[in-house]
Amino acid sequence: MPALRDIQSAFIHDAYTGEQTSIGYLNDYKLNSSERLDIYYNNTVLGLTDVLATTYPVLQKIVGENFFRTLARFYIETFSQVTGDRHKYGEELASFLSTYEPAVSWPYLPDVAAIEWAYFQATIADDVAALDFNGLTDLISEYPNFIVSLHPGVHYFELNFNALEIWKEHQKNRIEIIELQKTQQTVLIWRDQSDDIYLQNISKPLKKLLMRCQEGISFGQAMFQSSDGLENLTSFQQEFAQVVSSGVFIYADGDK
Amino acid sequence: MQYNLSDLSGIGLRAPHVRELLTSEVKVGFLEAHSENYFGGGKPRKLLSRIAETYPLSLHSVGLSLGRADGLDQKHISQIKSLVDEINPIFVSEHLSWSAYNHIHVPDLLPIPFINEAMDIFVDHVSEFQDKIGQQILIENPSNYLAFDNLDYSEPEFLNELAERSGCGLLLDINNIRVSAHNLNYDPKAYIDSIRIDGRVKEFHLAGYQINKLDNGEEIYLDTHGKPVYPEVWDLYEYALNRFSDVKTLIEWDVDIPELAVLVAEANKANIIINKQVKKESNACTS
C-alpha cells in the first residue's frame, strides 16, 4: 500500500477536478470504481455550490439558478475550500466575477457580491464588546493616546455602481426596476450589539478615520487626520456619533 | 423542563426548527447541532446557547478531518473547544473519515484506507482532539461508495482498535451501515456483530438514503439524509439494539427538511422500538 499522503493527495485532486488519478489505489475487482469516484466529485461541486448559494442569495436571484450553478462550477475549479469552516468559502467571488466573461452584461455583479460576502461575514463574526459613546468619551478625556480597532463584524469598501440600492431592493418581495448608475461610493457594513446588520454609504472623512484606526495610530491622531480642514464638520460629527453608538469601534491597545 | 434522556430519542437541530423548539415544549431526548454551523458569534451562536439552556445538546462535527495525513487544524479545534466550553454537550462526535489535505478541503466525508499508517494517524489525532477539548469523543462510521485495495483492517476492526487505543467512544450510524453494506457487498448484520460489546457504543444515528442508478445499471445508495428512515434500516436498528445497551438514538434529516413534527414522529418510532426492547429484556430477566 502506498503512503497515506500519496493517496490523499490524489483523492482530493480527483474530488475537485473529476479526474481519476486515485483509481489505482481502489478495489476495482467487483466494484465499478470509476463511476463511484464521480460521486465524490459531484458531492464536492454540489456541496460548495450550496455554500455559495447560501452566501450569495441576491446574486443568484439576479442571474438565475442555472447561470449561478455554472458560475459556481467555474469558481470551484479555480478556488478550493481552504478551511473546514464552510462559511469562509467564497471570499474571492467578487473579484472572480469581474473577469468572468459571461457576466460582462452585469457590470455591477462584483459590487453585489462584495456586499453579500461582507453581510454574511458580519452575521457570523466573533462576539466582541464594542465601545459605546460614553466609553469612548471616557477614554478620550483620560487617555489621549489610546488605540481603537474595528469590531470583527465591520467591513467597508468601494463600490463602482449604486449596488447598495440594488441589494436593498432585492430584500423586498416585489422588486422595482432601478436605474443603474456608475458612481463611486464607500459602503460600511456592520453588526450592532443586538446582532442586527446595517449597511450604509459613508463619507470620505469617515472612511479615512476607519482606515487610520485600522492602521493602529492613536484615536486622537486618527480623528485629527480625518477631520482637519473639513468644511462640514457638523455632518462628520453626526456620522461619527452614529457609527460609535452602533458599536463599530472596540478598544484595542495603546498608552491609556 | 426536565427530560429523562434515557427514555427519548433525539433529533438533529436544523435552522427552520429553532424558533418552534424555543417557543414550545417539544418532547425529544436531545438535539444534535453541527459544530461548524456555530463557529463565530452573532445570532446563530446566541440561539444555540438558548437551545442548550432548554434541551440536552450534542455537538457533531463534519469538518475537522481527523484522518488527514498532514496534521490537524488547530484553529478548527479551538473553535470546537469554545463551543464545548459554552454548551457543555452530552456528546462530541466526528467521523471515521478525512476531508482535507495540504490546505485543500472538501465539503464531504472521504473514505479512509484501513491501513496501519491510517490507524496510527487516527489514534494520534483522536487523542489530541480529546486532550484539547477535555472530553471523550465519539467516532461515527461514514457511508462508503468505494473500497481501497490491500487493507490491514475491515471497518469494524478499525473502529474497535481505534476505540481501544484512543479511548474514544463509537457512534454507529445504522443508515450508513445499510448504505455501505449495499454499496460494498457485505452483510450489515455481520458488521454490527463485529463491533465489540464493551460499552463504547454510545449513540446510534438513523436517517434516510437515496437510491441512484449508475450508468451500468448498478444501484447505488447515497447517504442524503433527505427521506424518512427505510424499513430495512429500522430492522437493522432493532438488531443493533439487541446487541448494545444504554445507547442514545438520533434522527438526522439534512435536505428537504420537513416540519419539526415529522422528525419528532420518526424519533417516536425509535422510542417505540426501544421500549419494545426494554420490555423484552425485562421479561427475559423475570422468566
HADDOCK unambig.tbl for C-alpha pairs under 7 A between the chains (distance, minus, plus):
assign (segid A and resid 1 and name CA) (segid B and resid 150 and name CA) 6.20 0.50 0.50
assign (segid A and resid 4 and name CA) (segid B and resid 69 and name CA) 6.35 0.50 0.50
assign (segid A and resid 4 and name CA) (segid B and resid 117 and name CA) 6.94 0.50 0.50
assign (segid A and resid 4 and name CA) (segid B and resid 118 and name CA) 6.80 0.50 0.50
assign (segid A and resid 5 and name CA) (segid B and resid 69 and name CA) 5.63 0.50 0.50
assign (segid A and resid 8 and name CA) (segid B and resid 101 and name CA) 6.53 0.50 0.50
assign (segid A and resid 9 and name CA) (segid B and resid 101 and name CA) 6.60 0.50 0.50
assign (segid A and resid 25 and name CA) (segid B and resid 148 and name CA) 5.89 0.50 0.50
assign (segid A and resid 25 and name CA) (segid B and resid 149 and name CA) 6.03 0.50 0.50
assign (segid A and resid 26 and name CA) (segid B and resid 147 and name CA) 5.88 0.50 0.50
assign (segid A and resid 26 and name CA) (segid B and resid 148 and name CA) 4.15 0.50 0.50
assign (segid A and resid 26 and name CA) (segid B and resid 149 and name CA) 5.20 0.50 0.50
assign (segid A and resid 27 and name CA) (segid B and resid 147 and name CA) 5.54 0.50 0.50
assign (segid A and resid 27 and name CA) (segid B and resid 148 and name CA) 5.03 0.50 0.50
assign (segid A and resid 27 and name CA) (segid B and resid 149 and name CA) 4.64 0.50 0.50
assign (segid A and resid 33 and name CA) (segid B and resid 146 and name CA) 6.35 0.50 0.50
assign (segid A and resid 35 and name CA) (segid B and resid 214 and name CA) 6.98 0.50 0.50
assign (segid A and resid 36 and name CA) (segid B and resid 145 and name CA) 6.00 0.50 0.50
assign (segid A and resid 36 and name CA) (segid B and resid 146 and name CA) 6.28 0.50 0.50
assign (segid A and resid 43 and name CA) (segid B and resid 108 and name CA) 6.59 0.50 0.50
assign (segid A and resid 44 and name CA) (segid B and resid 106 and name CA) 5.86 0.50 0.50
assign (segid A and resid 44 and name CA) (segid B and resid 107 and name CA) 5.91 0.50 0.50
assign (segid A and resid 44 and name CA) (segid B and resid 108 and name CA) 6.58 0.50 0.50
assign (segid A and resid 47 and name CA) (segid B and resid 107 and name CA) 5.76 0.50 0.50
assign (segid A and resid 48 and name CA) (segid B and resid 107 and name CA) 6.72 0.50 0.50
assign (segid A and resid 80 and name CA) (segid B and resid 104 and name CA) 6.18 0.50 0.50
assign (segid A and resid 80 and name CA) (segid B and resid 105 and name CA) 6.99 0.50 0.50
assign (segid A and resid 81 and name CA) (segid B and resid 104 and name CA) 5.86 0.50 0.50
assign (segid A and resid 81 and name CA) (segid B and resid 105 and name CA) 5.04 0.50 0.50
assign (segid A and resid 81 and name CA) (segid B and resid 106 and name CA) 6.41 0.50 0.50
assign (segid A and resid 82 and name CA) (segid B and resid 103 and name CA) 5.38 0.50 0.50
assign (segid A and resid 82 and name CA) (segid B and resid 104 and name CA) 5.09 0.50 0.50
assign (segid A and resid 82 and name CA) (segid B and resid 105 and name CA) 5.62 0.50 0.50
assign (segid A and resid 83 and name CA) (segid B and resid 105 and name CA) 6.11 0.50 0.50
assign (segid A and resid 84 and name CA) (segid B and resid 63 and name CA) 4.55 0.50 0.50
assign (segid A and resid 84 and name CA) (segid B and resid 64 and name CA) 6.15 0.50 0.50
assign (segid A and resid 84 and name CA) (segid B and resid 105 and name CA) 6.27 0.50 0.50
assign (segid A and resid 85 and name CA) (segid B and resid 36 and name CA) 6.00 0.50 0.50
assign (segid A and resid 85 and name CA) (segid B and resid 63 and name CA) 6.74 0.50 0.50
assign (segid A and resid 123 and name CA) (segid B and resid 42 and name CA) 5.78 0.50 0.50
assign (segid A and resid 124 and name CA) (segid B and resid 40 and name CA) 5.27 0.50 0.50
assign (segid A and resid 124 and name CA) (segid B and resid 41 and name CA) 5.16 0.50 0.50
assign (segid A and resid 124 and name CA) (segid B and resid 42 and name CA) 5.35 0.50 0.50
assign (segid A and resid 125 and name CA) (segid B and resid 40 and name CA) 5.28 0.50 0.50
assign (segid A and resid 125 and name CA) (segid B and resid 41 and name CA) 5.43 0.50 0.50
assign (segid A and resid 125 and name CA) (segid B and resid 42 and name CA) 6.55 0.50 0.50
assign (segid A and resid 126 and name CA) (segid B and resid 40 and name CA) 4.49 0.50 0.50
assign (segid A and resid 126 and name CA) (segid B and resid 41 and name CA) 4.38 0.50 0.50
assign (segid A and resid 126 and name CA) (segid B and resid 42 and name CA) 6.97 0.50 0.50
assign (segid A and resid 127 and name CA) (segid B and resid 41 and name CA) 4.94 0.50 0.50
assign (segid A and resid 127 and name CA) (segid B and resid 42 and name CA) 6.32 0.50 0.50
assign (segid A and resid 195 and name CA) (segid B and resid 42 and name CA) 5.57 0.50 0.50
assign (segid A and resid 195 and name CA) (segid B and resid 43 and name CA) 6.05 0.50 0.50
